Amino acid sequence: MDRRETPQDEDSTHAGVRKLLYAVDEQGRYTSVRSAGWEVEATATRTALEEIARQRDDAWQRAHAGQTSPLEVHMHDCRMDLPLLAGAAGLWRWRVRRHFDPGRFARLPRRVLDRYCEALGLDIERLQRVPPREGPEE
């Protein structure tokens, strides 16, 4: 990208912070350029955040219906997915997936719950409860 063509679209996803990009100057060398944002990037970020919110809301509704454990809701609240939570907790993905079962989750030993608490930055009481819903109720 040419230095003069660096996008300077003001957007809310950068919160007024300029992002450092690399572009090619007049001599063909890479140089750093500050950018106020790029509308395409902002749209992609907003789309990703909407998908995360949709997954969190879906998990919250299933948790209240007794179809999944609070663990899945907290995972989405922390903007994590299954592989990331499994890696952070030091557990196999299939084990974490099994712990989404409310009955299995309720029987987890303290040492496993402590791993999730550490990975999610929650205390054990909060981990075991479905968090209150943010935003308007449906």
MODELLER restraints for C-alpha pairs under 7 A, 6 or more apart:
rsr = mdl.restraints
at = mdl.atoms
rsr.add(forms.Gaussian(group=physical.xy_distance, feature=features.Distance(at['CA:1:A'], at['CA:23:A']), mean=5.15, stdev=0.5))
rsr.add(forms.Gaussian(group=physical.xy_distance, feature=features.Distance(at['CA:1:A'], at['CA:24:A']), mean=6.00, stdev=0.5))
rsr.add(forms.Gaussian(group=physical.xy_distance, feature=features.Distance(at['CA:2:A'], at['CA:23:A']), mean=5.50, stdev=0.5))
rsr.add(forms.Gaussian(group=physical.xy_distance, feature=features.Distance(at['CA:2:A'], at['CA:24:A']), mean=4.93, stdev=0.5))
rsr.add(forms.Gaussian(group=physical.xy_distance, feature=features.Distance(at['CA:2:A'], at['CA:25:A']), mean=6.31, stdev=0.5))
rsr.add(forms.Gaussian(group=physical.xy_distance, feature=features.Distance(at['CA:3:A'], at['CA:23:A']), mean=4.91, stdev=0.5))
rsr.add(forms.Gaussian(group=physical.xy_distance, feature=features.Distance(at['CA:3:A'], at['CA:24:A']), mean=5.42, stdev=0.5))
rsr.add(forms.Gaussian(group=physical.xy_distance, feature=features.Distance(at['CA:3:A'], at['CA:25:A']), mean=5.42, stdev=0.5))
rsr.add(forms.Gaussian(group=physical.xy_distance, feature=features.Distance(at['CA:3:A'], at['CA:33:A']), mean=6.92, stdev=0.5))
rsr.add(forms.Gaussian(group=physical.xy_distance, feature=features.Distance(at['CA:6:A'], at['CA:35:A']), mean=6.71, stdev=0.5))
rsr.add(forms.Gaussian(group=physical.xy_distance, feature=features.Distance(at['CA:7:A'], at['CA:35:A']), mean=6.22, stdev=0.5))
rsr.add(forms.Gaussian(group=physical.xy_distance, feature=features.Distance(at['CA:7:A'], at['CA:37:A']), mean=6.28, stdev=0.5))
rsr.add(forms.Gaussian(group=physical.xy_distance, feature=features.Distance(at['CA:7:A'], at['CA:38:A']), mean=5.34, stdev=0.5))
rsr.add(forms.Gaussian(group=physical.xy_distance, feature=features.Distance(at['CA:8:A'], at['CA:35:A']), mean=5.31, stdev=0.5))
rsr.add(forms.Gaussian(group=physical.xy_distance, feature=features.Distance(at['CA:8:A'], at['CA:36:A']), mean=4.77, stdev=0.5))
rsr.add(forms.Gaussian(group=physical.xy_distance, feature=features.Distance(at['CA:8:A'], at['CA:37:A']), mean=5.38, stdev=0.5))
rsr.add(forms.Gaussian(group=physical.xy_distance, feature=features.Distance(at['CA:8:A'], at['CA:38:A']), mean=6.28, stdev=0.5))
rsr.add(forms.Gaussian(group=physical.xy_distance, feature=features.Distance(at['CA:9:A'], at['CA:36:A']), mean=5.84, stdev=0.5))
rsr.add(forms.Gaussian(group=physical.xy_distance, feature=features.Distance(at['CA:9:A'], at['CA:37:A']), mean=4.91, stdev=0.5))
rsr.add(forms.Gaussian(group=physical.xy_distance, feature=features.Distance(at['CA:9:A'], at['CA:38:A']), mean=5.04, stdev=0.5))
rsr.add(forms.Gaussian(group=physical.xy_distance, feature=features.Distance(at['CA:9:A'], at['CA:39:A']), mean=5.96, stdev=0.5))
rsr.add(forms.Gaussian(group=physical.xy_distance, feature=features.Distance(at['CA:10:A'], at['CA:36:A']), mean=5.40, stdev=0.5))
rsr.add(forms.Gaussian(group=physical.xy_distance, feature=features.Distance(at['CA:10:A'], at['CA:37:A']), mean=5.57, stdev=0.5))
rsr.add(forms.Gaussian(group=physical.xy_distance, feature=features.Distance(at['CA:11:A'], at['CA:37:A']), mean=6.10, stdev=0.5))
rsr.add(forms.Gaussian(group=physical.xy_distance, feature=features.Distance(at['CA:11:A'], at['CA:39:A']), mean=6.96, stdev=0.5))
rsr.add(forms.Gaussian(group=physical.xy_distance, feature=features.Distance(at['CA:11:A'], at['CA:42:A']), mean=6.70, stdev=0.5))
rsr.add(forms.Gaussian(group=physical.xy_distance, feature=features.Distance(at['CA:13:A'], at['CA:42:A']), mean=6.01, stdev=0.5))
rsr.add(forms.Gaussian(group=physical.xy_distance, feature=features.Distance(at['CA:14:A'], at['CA:37:A']), mean=6.77, stdev=0.5))
rsr.add(forms.Gaussian(group=physical.xy_distance, feature=features.Distance(at['CA:17:A'], at['CA:36:A']), mean=6.94, stdev=0.5))
rsr.add(forms.Gaussian(group=physical.xy_distance, feature=features.Distance(at['CA:18:A'], at['CA:34:A']), mean=5.81, stdev=0.5))
rsr.add(forms.Gaussian(group=physical.xy_distance, feature=features.Distance(at['CA:18:A'], at['CA:35:A']), mean=5.30, stdev=0.5))
rsr.add(forms.Gaussian(group=physical.xy_distance, feature=features.Distance(at['CA:18:A'], at['CA:36:A']), mean=4.77, stdev=0.5))
rsr.add(forms.Gaussian(group=physical.xy_distance, feature=features.Distance(at['CA:19:A'], at['CA:34:A']), mean=5.49, stdev=0.5))
rsr.add(forms.Gaussian(group=physical.xy_distance, feature=features.Distance(at['CA:19:A'], at['CA:35:A']), mean=5.10, stdev=0.5))
rsr.add(forms.Gaussian(group=physical.xy_distance, feature=features.Distance(at['CA:19:A'], at['CA:36:A']), mean=6.41, stdev=0.5))
rsr.add(forms.Gaussian(group=physical.xy_distance, feature=features.Distance(at['CA:20:A'], at['CA:32:A']), mean=6.43, stdev=0.5))
rsr.add(forms.Gaussian(group=physical.xy_distance, feature=features.Distance(at['CA:20:A'], at['CA:33:A']), mean=5.74, stdev=0.5))
rsr.add(forms.Gaussian(group=physical.xy_distance, feature=features.Distance(at['CA:20:A'], at['CA:34:A']), mean=4.66, stdev=0.5))
rsr.add(forms.Gaussian(group=physical.xy_distance, feature=features.Distance(at['CA:20:A'], at['CA:35:A']), mean=6.28, stdev=0.5))
rsr.add(forms.Gaussian(group=physical.xy_distance, feature=features.Distance(at['CA:21:A'], at['CA:32:A']), mean=5.62, stdev=0.5))
rsr.add(forms.Gaussian(group=physical.xy_distance, feature=features.Distance(at['CA:21:A'], at['CA:33:A']), mean=5.20, stdev=0.5))
rsr.add(forms.Gaussian(group=physical.xy_distance, feature=features.Distance(at['CA:21:A'], at['CA:34:A']), mean=6.07, stdev=0.5))
rsr.add(forms.Gaussian(group=physical.xy_distance, feature=features.Distance(at['CA:21:A'], at['CA:35:A']), mean=6.80, stdev=0.5))
rsr.add(forms.Gaussian(group=physical.xy_distance, feature=features.Distance(at['CA:22:A'], at['CA:30:A']), mean=6.20, stdev=0.5))
rsr.add(forms.Gaussian(group=physical.xy_distance, feature=features.Distance(at['CA:22:A'], at['CA:31:A']), mean=5.47, stdev=0.5))
rsr.add(forms.Gaussian(group=physical.xy_distance, feature=features.Distance(at['CA:22:A'], at['CA:32:A']), mean=4.54, stdev=0.5))
rsr.add(forms.Gaussian(group=physical.xy_distance, feature=features.Distance(at['CA:22:A'], at['CA:33:A']), mean=5.86, stdev=0.5))
rsr.add(forms.Gaussian(group=physical.xy_distance, feature=features.Distance(at['CA:23:A'], at['CA:30:A']), mean=5.44, stdev=0.5))
rsr.add(forms.Gaussian(group=physical.xy_distance, feature=features.Distance(at['CA:23:A'], at['CA:31:A']), mean=5.53, stdev=0.5))
rsr.add(forms.Gaussian(group=physical.xy_distance, feature=features.Distance(at['CA:23:A'], at['CA:32:A']), mean=6.31, stdev=0.5))
rsr.add(forms.Gaussian(group=physical.xy_distance, feature=features.Distance(at['CA:23:A'], at['CA:33:A']), mean=6.62, stdev=0.5))
rsr.add(forms.Gaussian(group=physical.xy_distance, feature=features.Distance(at['CA:24:A'], at['CA:30:A']), mean=4.53, stdev=0.5))
rsr.add(forms.Gaussian(group=physical.xy_distance, feature=features.Distance(at['CA:24:A'], at['CA:31:A']), mean=6.02, stdev=0.5))
rsr.add(forms.Gaussian(group=physical.xy_distance, feature=features.Distance(at['CA:25:A'], at['CA:31:A']), mean=6.44, stdev=0.5))
rsr.add(forms.Gaussian(group=physical.xy_distance, feature=features.Distance(at['CA:52:A'], at['CA:76:A']), mean=6.95, stdev=0.5))
rsr.add(forms.Gaussian(group=physical.xy_distance, feature=features.Distance(at['CA:52:A'], at['CA:79:A']), mean=6.86, stdev=0.5))
rsr.add(forms.Gaussian(group=physical.xy_distance, feature=features.Distance(at['CA:55:A'], at['CA:76:A']), mean=6.91, stdev=0.5))
rsr.add(forms.Gaussian(group=physical.xy_distance, feature=features.Distance(at['CA:56:A'], at['CA:73:A']), mean=5.98, stdev=0.5))
rsr.add(forms.Gaussian(group=physical.xy_distance, feature=features.Distance(at['CA:56:A'], at['CA:76:A']), mean=5.09, stdev=0.5))
rsr.add(forms.Gaussian(group=physical.xy_distance, feature=features.Distance(at['CA:56:A'], at['CA:77:A']), mean=6.39, stdev=0.5))
rsr.add(forms.Gaussian(group=physical.xy_distance, feature=features.Distance(at['CA:59:A'], at['CA:72:A']), mean=6.41, stdev=0.5))
rsr.add(forms.Gaussian(group=physical.xy_distance, feature=features.Distance(at['CA:59:A'], at['CA:73:A']), mean=5.37, stdev=0.5))
rsr.add(forms.Gaussian(group=physical.xy_distance, feature=features.Distance(at['CA:60:A'], at['CA:73:A']), mean=5.63, stdev=0.5))
rsr.add(forms.Gaussian(group=physical.xy_distance, feature=features.Distance(at['CA:62:A'], at['CA:68:A']), mean=5.67, stdev=0.5))
rsr.add(forms.Gaussian(group=physical.xy_distance, feature=features.Distance(at['CA:63:A'], at['CA:69:A']), mean=5.61, stdev=0.5))
rsr.add(forms.Gaussian(group=physical.xy_distance, feature=features.Distance(at['CA:63:A'], at['CA:70:A']), mean=6.16, stdev=0.5))
rsr.add(forms.Gaussian(group=physical.xy_distance, feature=features.Distance(at['CA:63:A'], at['CA:130:A']), mean=6.93, stdev=0.5))
rsr.add(forms.Gaussian(group=physical.xy_distance, feature=features.Distance(at['CA:66:A'], at['CA:102:A']), mean=6.79, stdev=0.5))
rsr.add(forms.Gaussian(group=physical.xy_distance, feature=features.Distance(at['CA:67:A'], at['CA:102:A']), mean=6.93, stdev=0.5))
rsr.add(forms.Gaussian(group=physical.xy_distance, feature=features.Distance(at['CA:68:A'], at['CA:100:A']), mean=5.21, stdev=0.5))
rsr.add(forms.Gaussian(group=physical.xy_distance, feature=features.Distance(at['CA:68:A'], at['CA:101:A']), mean=5.30, stdev=0.5))
rsr.add(forms.Gaussian(group=physical.xy_distance, feature=features.Distance(at['CA:68:A'], at['CA:102:A']), mean=5.39, stdev=0.5))
rsr.add(forms.Gaussian(group=physical.xy_distance, feature=features.Distance(at['CA:69:A'], at['CA:100:A']), mean=4.82, stdev=0.5))
rsr.add(forms.Gaussian(group=physical.xy_distance, feature=features.Distance(at['CA:69:A'], at['CA:101:A']), mean=5.68, stdev=0.5))
rsr.add(forms.Gaussian(group=physical.xy_distance, feature=features.Distance(at['CA:69:A'], at['CA:102:A']), mean=4.34, stdev=0.5))
rsr.add(forms.Gaussian(group=physical.xy_distance, feature=features.Distance(at['CA:69:A'], at['CA:105:A']), mean=6.43, stdev=0.5))
rsr.add(forms.Gaussian(group=physical.xy_distance, feature=features.Distance(at['CA:70:A'], at['CA:127:A']), mean=6.77, stdev=0.5))
rsr.add(forms.Gaussian(group=physical.xy_distance, feature=features.Distance(at['CA:70:A'], at['CA:128:A']), mean=6.14, stdev=0.5))
rsr.add(forms.Gaussian(group=physical.xy_distance, feature=features.Distance(at['CA:70:A'], at['CA:129:A']), mean=5.88, stdev=0.5))
rsr.add(forms.Gaussian(group=physical.xy_distance, feature=features.Distance(at['CA:70:A'], at['CA:130:A']), mean=4.83, stdev=0.5))
rsr.add(forms.Gaussian(group=physical.xy_distance, feature=features.Distance(at['CA:71:A'], at['CA:100:A']), mean=6.26, stdev=0.5))
rsr.add(forms.Gaussian(group=physical.xy_distance, feature=features.Distance(at['CA:71:A'], at['CA:127:A']), mean=6.65, stdev=0.5))
rsr.add(forms.Gaussian(group=physical.xy_distance, feature=features.Distance(at['CA:72:A'], at['CA:100:A']), mean=5.96, stdev=0.5))
rsr.add(forms.Gaussian(group=physical.xy_distance, feature=features.Distance(at['CA:75:A'], at['CA:81:A']), mean=6.63, stdev=0.5))
rsr.add(forms.Gaussian(group=physical.xy_distance, feature=features.Distance(at['CA:75:A'], at['CA:85:A']), mean=6.90, stdev=0.5))
rsr.add(forms.Gaussian(group=physical.xy_distance, feature=features.Distance(at['CA:78:A'], at['CA:120:A']), mean=6.74, stdev=0.5))
rsr.add(forms.Gaussian(group=physical.xy_distance, feature=features.Distance(at['CA:82:A'], at['CA:93:A']), mean=6.54, stdev=0.5))
rsr.add(forms.Gaussian(group=physical.xy_distance, feature=features.Distance(at['CA:83:A'], at['CA:93:A']), mean=6.17, stdev=0.5))
rsr.add(forms.Gaussian(group=physical.xy_distance, feature=features.Distance(at['CA:85:A'], at['CA:119:A']), mean=6.92, stdev=0.5))
rsr.add(forms.Gaussian(group=physical.xy_distance, feature=features.Distance(at['CA:86:A'], at['CA:92:A']), mean=5.86, stdev=0.5))
rsr.add(forms.Gaussian(group=physical.xy_distance, feature=features.Distance(at['CA:86:A'], at['CA:93:A']), mean=5.33, stdev=0.5))
rsr.add(forms.Gaussian(group=physical.xy_distance, feature=features.Distance(at['CA:86:A'], at['CA:96:A']), mean=6.23, stdev=0.5))
rsr.add(forms.Gaussian(group=physical.xy_distance, feature=features.Distance(at['CA:88:A'], at['CA:119:A']), mean=5.25, stdev=0.5))
rsr.add(forms.Gaussian(group=physical.xy_distance, feature=features.Distance(at['CA:89:A'], at['CA:115:A']), mean=5.19, stdev=0.5))
rsr.add(forms.Gaussian(group=physical.xy_distance, feature=features.Distance(at['CA:89:A'], at['CA:116:A']), mean=5.68, stdev=0.5))
rsr.add(forms.Gaussian(group=physical.xy_distance, feature=features.Distance(at['CA:89:A'], at['CA:119:A']), mean=5.33, stdev=0.5))
rsr.add(forms.Gaussian(group=physical.xy_distance, feature=features.Distance(at['CA:99:A'], at['CA:105:A']), mean=4.92, stdev=0.5))
rsr.add(forms.Gaussian(group=physical.xy_distance, feature=features.Distance(at['CA:113:A'], at['CA:124:A']), mean=6.95, stdev=0.5))
rsr.add(forms.Gaussian(group=physical.xy_distance, feature=features.Distance(at['CA:117:A'], at['CA:123:A']), mean=5.75, stdev=0.5))
rsr.add(forms.Gaussian(group=physical.xy_distance, feature=features.Distance(at['CA:117:A'], at['CA:124:A']), mean=6.21, stdev=0.5))
rsr.add(forms.Gaussian(group=physical.xy_distance, feature=features.Distance(at['CA:117:A'], at['CA:127:A']), mean=6.73, stdev=0.5))
